[in-house]
Structure formats: C-alpha cells, structure tokens
Amino acid sequence: MLEGNIGYVSLQQFNEVCDDKLDEAMRDLERQGLKGLILDLRANPGGLLQAAQEVASRFVPEGKGVVIIVEKDHEQTLKSLANRPRYNFPLIVLVNRNSASASEIVSGAIKDHHVGTILGTTTFGKGLVQTVVPLSDRSAVVITTAKYLTPDRHDINRSLTARGGIEPDVVVPISEADFLAVNDVQLQKALQMLQEKTGYQKPVAAAARTGAPPAH
C-alpha cells in the first residue's frame, strides 16, 4: 500500500496462478482501505492467453470484448468472463517497451473500454499466434496462424504496415540515469495522479501548522 491508500501490484508473468494471486493481493489491499490501484505490467513478457482473459475480466465489464483473434478465414472475440469479481477502483496500468503479448492484450482492453489509464511508454508490439513445425534436419519452420487485435481493432503486432504496441494515454519516459538511480518517475507520476483523483491531501508538516521555525 502506497501513500494515500493507493495500492500497487506488480504482475510479472501471465501464468496459471496469476489471476488467483491478483485476487489475493486485491483482497488484502481492500482490507487496508484501498482507494486506487496501480497495476505494473512493465517488463512483463506475456504468457497464457487464458490468464490474460482472466486478469482483464477483473476490470473489463462482463460480456465486453477482451481481445479479437483473427485467423485466415474467421475471427473470434474473447469476452470478459462472468465469474470474476470486478475491481472498480481508479486504475493506472504501467507499461513499457518490454511489456508484450498478454500484457498488451490486458492493457489494450483496459484502454479501449476506458476503465483505466495506461501510463509509460509504447509496448513491444507482439500480437501473433505462431506454431513451430520441426523438420527432419533438426531445423524448424515458424508459421503464423493468427493475430491479436484490441477490442477497438488496433493491431497489437508491430510490422511493416502497423505501428503495433499499445500507446499510453499518458507518455512518461524514464531515462537510463533515472533507471540506474532507482528513481521511478513513472510510478511517481501514477501515484500523484491517483492521489489527486481520490482527493488525497498530503499531511502538512507540524512546523508549518504551528508556525514554528524549521529545525537546524
């Protein structure tokens, strides 16, 4: 829990347990008086499509599209699941150029349905379903069988014809110097925005309240 009852959850991979772990973390934060949430998907390379659908279902309204899967001759829309509790707190999702695949599906769905703010830098741009076919000489052929679109039909995959990736609503780059100094300007900006949105007032220092001179 950060200052102002703003919760922070870092999701590092979309695997079989991440949805349950997210729910466990959220219940703990709610017990502490959660008023807003920062979901950190930076450097999350992705993982299972089902896990992405489950996590997105925590924020996207029931029945709304999470991702469109486009194959050669048909499309399929995966929708927000009905059996997931939903979190309606003010939400900011942190992303960067190393957020890929399932991270882009979740952040794209949140952005398109206007249920949260995406902050950071443009994501990686990996939105393909690929099959590896081994050959007899121990080489292999990689065949692209489908691609992912956001609910508003934005092509996630970066290519010669598409920019790809998820563009943040609020662009906040982070310099190498800030990164090395562990000065997380993206997290700081997200915290500030949520504190303002939830009406948090930083405590006034005792010296300022009483008019006492500052200590030396």
C-alpha positions as CSV (number, residue, x, y, z in Angstrom):
1,M,0.0,0.0,0.0
2,L,1.4,3.4,-1.0
3,E,0.7,6.8,0.5
4,G,-2.9,7.9,0.2
5,N,-4.2,4.3,0.2
6,I,-3.1,3.7,-3.3
7,G,-2.4,0.0,-3.9
8,Y,0.5,-1.2,-6.0
9,V,0.5,-4.7,-7.7
10,S,3.4,-5.8,-10.0
11,L,2.4,-8.7,-12.3
12,Q,5.5,-10.2,-13.8
13,Q,4.1,-13.1,-15.9
14,F,0.7,-14.4,-17.1
15,N,0.7,-18.0,-15.8
16,E,-1.7,-20.5,-14.3
17,V,-1.8,-18.8,-10.9
18,C,-1.5,-15.1,-11.6
19,D,-5.3,-14.4,-11.6
20,D,-5.7,-16.0,-8.2
21,K,-2.6,-14.2,-6.9
22,L,-4.0,-10.9,-8.1
23,D,-7.3,-11.6,-6.4
24,E,-5.5,-12.5,-3.2
25,A,-3.4,-9.2,-3.3
26,M,-6.5,-7.2,-4.0
27,R,-8.5,-8.6,-1.1
28,D,-5.5,-7.7,1.2
29,L,-5.4,-4.2,-0.2
30,E,-9.1,-3.8,0.2
31,R,-8.9,-4.7,3.9
32,Q,-6.3,-1.9,4.2
33,G,-8.7,0.7,2.8
34,L,-7.8,0.7,-0.9
35,K,-8.9,3.8,-2.9
36,G,-6.9,3.4,-6.1
37,L,-4.7,0.9,-7.9
38,I,-1.5,0.9,-9.9
39,L,-1.1,-2.3,-11.9
40,D,2.5,-2.7,-13.1
41,L,2.9,-4.6,-16.3
42,R,6.4,-3.2,-17.2
43,A,8.8,-5.8,-18.4
44,N,6.1,-8.5,-18.4
45,P,6.7,-10.6,-21.5
46,G,3.3,-12.2,-21.5
47,G,2.3,-15.8,-21.1
48,L,-1.0,-17.6,-21.3
49,L,-3.9,-16.2,-23.3
50,Q,-6.4,-17.6,-20.8
51,A,-4.6,-15.9,-18.0
52,A,-4.8,-12.6,-19.9
53,Q,-8.5,-13.1,-20.3
54,E,-9.0,-13.8,-16.6
55,V,-7.0,-10.8,-15.5
56,A,-8.7,-8.4,-17.9
57,S,-12.0,-9.7,-16.6
58,R,-11.3,-8.2,-13.3
59,F,-11.6,-4.7,-14.8
60,V,-13.5,-5.0,-18.1
61,P,-17.3,-5.2,-17.8
62,E,-18.9,-8.6,-18.2
63,G,-19.6,-9.6,-21.8
64,K,-17.3,-6.9,-23.3
65,G,-14.5,-7.9,-25.6
66,V,-11.0,-8.5,-24.3
67,V,-9.2,-9.5,-27.5
68,I,-10.1,-10.4,-31.1
69,I,-8.3,-13.4,-32.5
70,V,-8.1,-13.1,-36.3
71,E,-7.3,-16.3,-38.3
72,K,-7.2,-16.8,-42.0
73,D,-11.0,-17.2,-42.6
74,H,-12.7,-16.2,-39.4
75,E,-12.5,-14.1,-36.2
76,Q,-13.2,-15.0,-32.5
77,T,-13.7,-12.5,-29.7
78,L,-12.8,-13.5,-26.2
79,K,-15.0,-11.7,-23.8
80,S,-14.8,-10.7,-20.2
81,L,-15.7,-13.6,-18.0
82,A,-18.9,-13.6,-15.9
83,N,-17.5,-15.4,-12.9
84,R,-14.9,-12.9,-11.8
85,P,-15.3,-10.2,-9.2
86,R,-14.6,-6.8,-10.7
87,Y,-12.5,-4.0,-9.2
88,N,-14.0,-0.6,-9.8
89,F,-11.2,1.5,-8.1
90,P,-9.5,4.2,-10.1
91,L,-6.8,2.4,-12.1
92,I,-3.5,3.2,-13.8
93,V,-1.6,0.5,-15.7
94,L,2.2,0.9,-16.1
95,V,3.7,-0.3,-19.4
96,N,7.0,0.0,-21.2
97,R,8.7,-1.3,-24.4
98,N,9.2,-4.7,-22.7
99,S,5.5,-5.2,-22.0
100,A,4.5,-7.8,-24.6
101,S,1.9,-10.2,-25.7
102,A,-0.6,-10.9,-22.9
103,S,0.4,-7.7,-21.2
104,E,-0.6,-5.9,-24.4
105,I,-3.9,-7.7,-24.5
106,V,-4.8,-6.7,-21.0
107,S,-3.6,-3.1,-21.3
108,G,-5.3,-2.8,-24.7
109,A,-8.6,-4.0,-23.3
110,I,-8.5,-1.7,-20.3
111,K,-7.6,1.3,-22.6
112,D,-10.3,0.6,-25.2
113,H,-13.1,0.2,-22.6
114,H,-11.9,3.3,-20.7
115,V,-11.7,1.5,-17.4
116,G,-8.2,2.7,-16.6
117,T,-5.4,4.9,-17.7
118,I,-2.3,3.5,-19.5
119,L,0.9,5.2,-18.4
120,G,4.5,4.8,-19.5
121,T,5.9,4.1,-23.0
122,T,4.7,2.2,-26.0
123,T,4.7,-1.5,-25.5
124,F,6.7,-4.1,-27.5
125,G,4.2,-5.0,-30.2
126,K,3.8,-8.8,-30.2
127,G,0.4,-9.9,-31.3
128,L,0.9,-13.1,-33.2
129,V,-0.1,-16.7,-32.6
130,Q,2.7,-18.8,-34.0
131,T,3.3,-22.6,-34.5
132,V,6.7,-24.2,-34.6
133,V,6.9,-27.1,-37.1
134,P,10.1,-29.3,-36.6
135,L,11.8,-30.6,-39.7
136,S,13.8,-33.8,-40.3
137,D,17.1,-31.9,-40.4
138,R,16.5,-30.6,-36.9
139,S,15.6,-27.1,-38.2
140,A,12.1,-25.8,-37.9
141,V,9.6,-23.6,-39.6
142,V,7.6,-21.0,-37.7
143,I,4.2,-20.4,-39.1
144,T,2.0,-17.5,-38.1
145,T,-1.6,-18.8,-37.7
146,A,-3.4,-15.8,-36.2
147,K,-3.0,-12.3,-34.8
148,Y,-4.5,-10.3,-31.9
149,L,-6.5,-7.1,-32.2
150,T,-7.7,-5.0,-29.3
151,P,-11.5,-4.6,-28.8
152,D,-11.3,-1.4,-31.0
153,R,-9.4,-3.4,-33.6
154,H,-6.0,-2.0,-33.0
155,D,-3.4,-4.3,-34.4
156,I,-1.1,-5.2,-31.5
157,N,1.7,-6.6,-33.6
158,R,4.4,-4.4,-34.9
159,S,5.0,-4.9,-38.6
160,L,5.9,-3.0,-41.8
161,T,2.3,-2.0,-42.1
162,A,1.3,-1.5,-38.5
163,R,3.0,0.5,-35.7
164,G,1.8,-2.1,-33.2
165,G,2.1,-2.0,-29.5
166,I,-0.2,-0.2,-27.0
167,E,0.2,3.6,-27.0
168,P,0.0,5.0,-23.4
169,D,-2.7,7.6,-22.6
170,V,0.0,9.4,-20.6
171,V,3.5,9.2,-22.0
172,V,6.2,9.2,-19.3
173,P,9.6,8.1,-20.5
174,I,12.2,7.0,-18.0
175,S,15.9,7.8,-18.6
176,E,18.8,5.4,-18.1
177,A,20.1,7.7,-15.4
178,D,16.7,7.5,-13.5
179,F,16.6,3.8,-14.0
180,L,20.1,3.2,-12.6
181,A,19.4,5.5,-9.7
182,V,16.1,3.6,-9.0
183,N,14.2,6.9,-9.5
184,D,10.9,5.5,-10.8
185,V,9.4,8.6,-12.4
186,Q,6.6,6.5,-14.0
187,L,5.5,5.1,-10.7
188,Q,5.8,8.5,-9.0
189,K,3.6,10.1,-11.7
190,A,1.0,7.3,-11.4
191,L,0.8,7.7,-7.7
192,Q,0.5,11.5,-8.0
193,M,-2.4,11.2,-10.5
194,L,-4.3,8.7,-8.3
195,Q,-3.8,10.7,-5.2
196,E,-5.3,13.7,-7.0
197,K,-8.2,11.7,-8.4
198,T,-9.1,10.2,-5.0
199,G,-8.8,13.6,-3.2
200,Y,-5.8,12.7,-1.0
201,Q,-4.3,15.6,0.8
202,K,-0.6,15.2,1.9
203,P,-0.2,15.9,5.7
204,V,1.1,19.4,6.5
205,A,4.3,19.3,8.5
206,A,4.0,20.1,12.2
207,A,6.3,23.1,11.9
208,A,4.2,24.6,9.1
209,R,1.0,24.1,11.1
210,T,2.3,25.7,14.2
211,G,4.4,28.4,12.6
212,A,7.5,27.0,14.5
213,P,10.9,27.7,12.8
214,P,12.4,24.8,10.9
215,A,14.9,22.7,12.8
216,H,18.6,23.1,12.0
